[in-house]
Amino acid sequence: MSNLDNRGKTFENKFAHDEKLDFAVEARLSKLYGLWAAEQLGIGGADANTYAGDVVTANLEEPGFDDILRKVRADFDEKGLDISDHIMNAELEKCLREAKEQINN
């Protein structure tokens, strides 16, 4: 029974570790995406970091990235920026790759 307990504990630890990494990647992606969106909106310096923080917070609303896409889309529309959903999604994928690379290194 001891080997089974150890094996179960190992799986639990791996699951917890993977969940922590996934959360870190999502947070990093959200920040990178927020910084990109801030640049598109003409926001710079400390204000860009604040905006990126708002995007990170928006990502906590629901699983996945639809919440940050909605937030950024609304901000782009409010500013009258003509940035397609395709471009937004491509940038999101790019940020995801970059976030995974940063977290795993």
C-alpha positions, 0 to 999 in steps of 0.5 A: 500500500505504501508504494501506491500511496507514494505513486498517488502523491507523486501524481498529485504533486505533478498535477499541482506543479502543472496547474501552477505552470499553466497559471503562470503562462496565462498570467504572462500571456495576458501581460504580454498581450496587454502590452501589445494592445497598449502599444496599439492604443498609443499608451506608453510607459507606466500607463502601458503597464497599468493597462497590461495589469487590467488585461491580466485582471480581465483574464480572471473573469472566465476560463480561456482567453475570450474575456481578454479578447472582449476587453481589448476589442472594446478598447480598440473599438472605443478608440476607433482602431481597425484591428481585425479579429484575425490580427488579435488572435494571431497576436494572442498565439504569438504571446502564448508561445512567448509566455511558454518560452519565458516561463519554461526557461 
